[in-house]
Amino acid sequence: MIKAEYEGINKSSPNEMGKMHALERIDFILGTLKRDKVVLVTELSKQLNVSEETIRSDLKKLEKQEQLHRVHGGAYLNEGYGNETPFVVRNRILCAEKALIAQRCLPLIKNRETIFLDSSSTALNLAKALAESGKRLTVISNSLEIAKVFAYSNEVRLVILGGELNRSCSAFEGNLVTEQLAEYYISTAFVSCAGVNLQAGITDSVQGEAIVRKAALSRCYHSVLLADETKFQEGGPYVIANLAAIDYLVSDGLVAKSSPDVYEYLVSTGKSIIDAALN
């Protein structure tokens, strides 16, 4: 099946013969996906010494075979990718969608509030949007990357929760983080996750991150779940909270279509759903 699909690429791309044959590219792409959960078009193009258009064509054919799901700039495995995927990789996929989610969160934040931002790449986008907004806030976070965003801000009082640094997540974790969180009252907590579904609730792939997010939700008045389209797949083994614990869901996808049971539950229980893709 795969061989038949890709014979046309070898014949139609004589200028790329000798670099890497189509079947070799596919093996490389699938191997990278298995290891990293996501692939980026620009990186594959450089690694395989072929054009970005060739990579997009390969990914399109693999998507037709239901091997992966394409997004802007790359692709991820059909079963999704969690935050066990290194932060540097997660931060380079679905960039436009995460930026949209961040913009839709801004009206939820008032001047002089105390907010919590977790260590997700979506929360990092929100931090950047807040830095440009000029809002005067206290920001509590366990994210090393968010610390860099606000390090020299005159408008934001920054509180970084210290603990053991998980370099893959670029986040501080452990008992010290949760002990420090217990000392604060948070107006609004913004958290992401590895997966959202009605049965398991909000779940994580990294235990240390799940513990921090759970602690933040226990200390906040309002809670906001940041979930791009990839989250409405199978989640992780560690439970952050059930869906009843959140007040707002901000997503880039049509939740009613991608996860109708989650949508119906949230609406029936009076939760607010904000679709960043809609004006």
C-alpha positions in Angstrom: 0.0 0.0 0.0 2.7 2.5 1.0 5.0 1.5 -1.8 2.2 2.0 -4.4 1.4 5.4 -2.9 5.0 6.6 -3.1 6.3 5.3 -6.4 5.0 8.5 -8.0 7.2 10.7 -5.9 10.4 8.9 -7.0 9.4 9.3 -10.7 8.3 12.9 -10.4 11.2 14.2 -8.5 14.4 13.4 -10.4 16.2 16.4 -8.9 15.9 14.8 -5.5 17.0 11.3 -6.5 20.1 10.3 -4.7 19.2 12.4 -1.6 16.7 10.0 -0.1 14.2 7.8 -1.8 10.5 8.2 -0.9 10.2 5.0 1.1 13.3 5.9 3.1 11.8 9.3 3.8 8.6 7.7 5.1 10.5 5.4 7.4 12.4 8.4 8.7 9.3 10.4 9.2 7.4 7.6 11.0 10.5 6.8 13.1 10.7 10.5 14.2 7.0 10.6 14.9 7.2 7.5 17.1 10.1 9.0 19.1 9.0 12.6 19.4 5.2 12.4 18.8 5.4 15.4 16.4 7.4 16.4 13.3 8.1 19.8 11.9 8.2 20.5 8.1 11.2 22.8 8.3 13.3 20.4 10.3 12.4 17.4 8.1 13.2 19.4 5.0 16.7 20.1 6.3 17.3 16.6 7.7 16.3 14.8 4.6 17.7 17.4 2.1 14.5 17.8 0.2 12.1 20.7 -0.3 9.4 21.6 2.2 6.8 20.9 -0.5 8.0 17.4 -0.8 7.7 16.9 3.0 4.2 18.4 2.9 3.3 15.9 0.2 4.7 13.0 2.2 2.7 14.1 5.3 -0.5 14.5 3.2 -0.2 11.0 1.9 0.5 9.6 5.4 -2.5 11.5 6.7 -4.7 9.8 4.1 -3.4 6.5 5.4 -4.4 7.6 8.9 -0.8 7.5 10.2 -0.8 11.1 11.4 -2.7 14.3 11.7 -1.4 17.4 9.9 -1.3 20.9 11.4 0.3 24.2 10.4 4.0 23.6 10.2 4.0 19.9 10.8 2.1 16.8 12.0 1.5 14.7 15.1 0.5 11.1 15.8 -3.2 10.3 15.5 -3.3 9.4 19.1 -2.1 12.8 19.9 1.0 14.1 21.7 1.3 14.9 25.4 3.5 17.1 27.4 6.1 14.3 27.6 7.1 15.6 24.3 10.0 18.1 24.9 8.9 21.7 25.4 11.1 22.9 22.6 9.2 20.7 20.2 5.8 21.5 21.5 6.5 25.2 21.4 7.1 25.0 17.6 3.8 23.4 16.6 0.3 24.9 16.3 1.9 28.3 16.9 -0.9 30.4 15.3 -3.6 28.4 17.1 -1.9 28.9 20.5 -1.5 32.6 19.8 -5.2 32.8 19.1 -6.1 31.1 22.3 -3.8 33.5 24.2 -5.6 36.5 22.7 -9.0 35.2 23.6 -7.8 34.8 27.2 -6.8 38.5 27.6 -10.4 39.7 28.4 -10.6 37.2 31.2 -7.8 39.0 33.1 -8.3 42.3 34.9 -5.6 44.8 36.0 -4.0 44.1 39.4 -5.2 40.5 39.5 -3.0 37.6 40.6 -2.9 34.8 38.0 -1.2 31.5 37.6 0.3 30.4 34.3 1.5 26.8 34.0 4.5 25.6 32.0 2.6 24.8 28.8 3.6 26.2 25.5 0.0 27.8 25.3 0.6 29.5 28.6 3.9 30.9 27.2 1.9 32.4 24.4 -0.4 34.0 26.9 2.5 35.3 28.9 3.9 37.0 25.7 0.4 38.5 24.9 0.2 39.8 28.5 3.7 41.4 28.3 2.5 43.3 25.2 -0.8 44.3 26.8 0.6 46.5 29.5 -1.7 45.0 32.2 -0.4 45.4 35.7 -0.5 41.9 37.3 1.0 39.5 39.7 2.0 36.4 37.7 2.8 33.1 39.5 4.4 30.4 37.5 6.6 27.3 37.7 7.8 27.9 34.1 11.4 28.8 33.3 10.3 30.2 29.9 7.6 32.4 31.4 10.2 33.7 33.9 12.2 34.9 30.9 9.2 36.7 29.4 8.6 38.8 32.5 12.1 39.1 33.9 12.5 42.8 33.0 8.8 43.8 33.0 7.9 46.9 35.1 4.2 46.1 35.0 4.3 42.5 36.2 5.2 41.3 39.7 6.7 37.9 39.0 6.6 35.0 41.4 8.5 31.9 40.3 7.8 28.8 42.2 11.2 27.0 42.7 11.9 23.3 42.9 13.7 20.7 40.9 14.0 21.8 37.2 12.6 19.3 34.7 14.6 20.4 31.7 12.4 18.5 29.2 9.4 20.5 30.3 11.4 23.7 31.2 9.5 23.7 34.4 10.1 23.5 38.2 8.4 20.6 39.9 8.3 18.8 43.2 7.0 19.3 46.8 8.6 22.7 47.1 6.5 24.0 44.2 3.2 22.8 45.7 4.2 24.0 49.2 4.8 27.5 47.8 1.5 27.5 45.9 -0.4 26.8 49.2 0.8 30.3 50.3 -1.0 32.2 47.5 -4.6 33.1 46.6 -5.0 33.1 42.8 -7.7 35.1 41.0 -7.5 33.0 37.9 -5.4 29.9 37.0 -4.6 29.1 33.4 -3.6 25.5 32.9 -3.3 23.1 30.0 -3.0 19.4 29.9 -2.3 16.3 27.7 -5.9 15.3 27.2 -9.5 16.1 27.8 -12.3 13.6 27.8 -15.6 13.1 29.6 -14.5 9.8 31.3 -11.1 10.7 32.6 -11.5 14.4 32.8 -8.4 16.6 32.5 -5.2 14.4 32.4 -1.5 14.8 32.1 1.4 12.8 30.7 3.9 14.0 33.3 3.2 13.3 37.0 5.1 16.3 38.3 3.2 18.7 36.0 -0.1 17.1 36.9 0.6 17.7 40.6 1.4 21.4 40.1 -1.6 22.0 38.0 -3.9 20.3 40.5 -2.4 22.4 43.3 -3.0 25.6 41.3 -6.6 24.7 40.6 -7.1 24.2 44.3 -5.9 27.7 45.1 -7.8 29.7 42.5 -11.2 31.5 42.3 -11.6 31.1 38.5 -10.0 28.3 36.4 -9.3 28.4 32.7 -8.4 25.3 30.7 -6.3 26.0 27.6 -6.8 23.2 25.1 -5.8 23.2 21.4 -7.3 20.7 19.0 -4.8 18.0 19.9 -6.0 17.7 23.4 -9.3 16.2 22.5 -7.7 12.8 22.0 -6.5 10.2 24.4 -4.9 11.8 27.4 -2.3 10.9 29.9 -2.4 8.6 33.0 -2.2 11.3 35.6 -5.5 13.1 36.6 -5.3 16.8 37.0 -9.1 17.4 37.7 -12.5 16.5 36.5 -14.3 18.8 34.1 -16.4 20.2 36.9 -13.3 21.9 38.3 -13.0 24.4 35.4 -14.9 27.6 34.7 -13.8 28.3 31.1 -12.5 26.2 28.3 -10.6 28.1 25.6 -9.8 26.1 22.5 -8.9 26.7 18.9 -11.2 24.0 17.6 -14.9 23.5 17.4 -15.4 21.5 20.6 -19.0 20.8 19.7 -17.8 18.9 16.7 -14.5 17.3 17.9 -15.7 16.3 21.3 -19.5 16.6 21.5 -19.8 14.8 24.9 -17.4 17.2 26.5 -19.2 20.1 24.9 -22.6 19.0 26.1 -21.4 18.4 29.6 -19.8 21.8 29.9 -22.8 23.6 28.5 -25.2 21.7 30.7 -23.2 22.5 33.8 -23.0 26.2 33.0 -19.3 26.4 32.0 -18.1 28.9 29.4 -16.6 27.7 26.1 -14.5 30.2 24.1 -13.6 29.2 20.6 -10.5 31.1 19.6 -11.2 30.3 15.9 -14.4 32.3 15.9 -14.7 36.1 15.8 
